[in-house]
Amino acid sequence: MRQPKKQSRIYNTFNDSDSAVNNYFNNKNRVETQKKESEQSLSAEMELIMKRKRSTILTLATHTGIKEADSWTKFNNWMINSSVHKKALNAYDYDELDDLTKQFHALKANYENSAEKTGTKAWHHATGIPKPSDN
């Protein structure tokens, strides 16, 4: 019986200061590694956990009005400027996602308290009543 071929990954060490041509010809900067089956299943399981955490964050962001259903621009800008670690959602690692989840749960609590007060931005978002004109 034949053993299954082990999968290997090639990690490229290309950085922004290198040109694509220099990187192509400079193969000594490439690192080849092989993952064990247990590491592969662990990383797949970890990716599923991180996917669930990101999904929770996106749900909270949509509920509080930070993310709009048809646009990512407002959410991405908010993440870079106001999130706990000031970076895009996909750049957060496992431990940092916990910090971000705490921040979003606090935002949700503040949103719900503010939504009870008539005339606030959260109240207008929660009720769907447009803000009156300042004119």
N, C-alpha and C positions, 0 to 999 in steps of 0.2 A: 504494500500500500504506500502511496506517495504522500510525503509530508506537504502540507500547504506552504506555499512560498511566503516568507516573512515580508511584510510591507516595510519599506523604509521611506523616510521623509528627508527631503533636502531642504535645509533652512538656508535661505539666502541672507547674506550679511550686507546687502545693498543698502547704502544710506543716501540721503539727499545730496550729499556733496559729490558723490560719484556719478559719472555719466553711465548710461545704459551700455554703451560700447565698452568702456573700461571694465565694467562689471562682468560683461560677457567673456572677455578675454582673461580676466583675473579669477580663474576658477579656484585658486588656492584659498580664497576667502569663503568658499562654500563648505558647509559642515554637514556631513551625512550622519544621521542617527537612526537607530532602529528601536521601535517601541515594543515592549513585551505585550502579550495579550491582556494581562491584568491591567497594565497601564492604559491600554486602548479602551477597555471597558470602563475604567475609572474616569478617564477623560471624557468619554461619551456621557457617563452619568453626571459628571460635573457640569458639562455643557447643558444638559437638560435642567439641572437645578438653576443654573444661571439664567436660562431662558425663562423659567418660571418667575424668577425674581424680577427680571426686566419686564415681563408681562404685568406683574403686580404694579410696578412703578408706572408703566404706561397707562394702566387702568386708573390709578389715582390721579395722574396728570390730566387725563381726559375728564375725569369727574370734577376736578377743581378748575378746569378751564385753561390750564397751562398748555395742554396740547389740544389742538382742534382736530376734528375727525378727518378733515380733508387736507391738512397741511402739517408739515414737520418743521417749518421755518421757525415759528414762535417757540416751539418746544426746544429745538436745538440751540437757539439763542439763549433761552432761559438756562439750559443745562451748562453752557459755557460761562455764562455771566453770574448765575445765582446758585448753582448746585453746590453741595458741600465740598466737593473736590475740584470744581470748576473745569470739568471736561465732559466730552460727549458720552452718552450712555454706553455705547459699545466699548469704550476705553476703560470702564470701571472693572476692577477685578472682583473676585468673590467677596472678600472682606469689605471692600468699599461699597459694594451693593447693599450691604446691611446698613451702613451709615446713610446711604441715600434713601433706603426704605424708611428709616426712622424720620428723616427730614420730610418725606412725602406724607407720612402719617400725621406729623405735626401740622403740615400745611393743610391737610384735609380737616383736621380739628379746627384750625383757625378759620378755614373757609366756611365750615358749617356754622360756627358761631357768628361770623360776619353775615352769612346769608339770612340770618334771622332778623337782622336790622334793616328796615325798609330804606331803600335809596342807595345802599352801598353797591359797589361793583359786583360783589359776590351775590347779592340779592337779585340784581338784574340778570346775572348769568343763570342763577338757579331757577328763577321764575320764567325766564325767556322774554321778559318785557324789555324792550329796547330803552336805552338811556335817553332822556329828553335832551333836546338841543340846548346849548348854552345861549343861543340868540334870544 
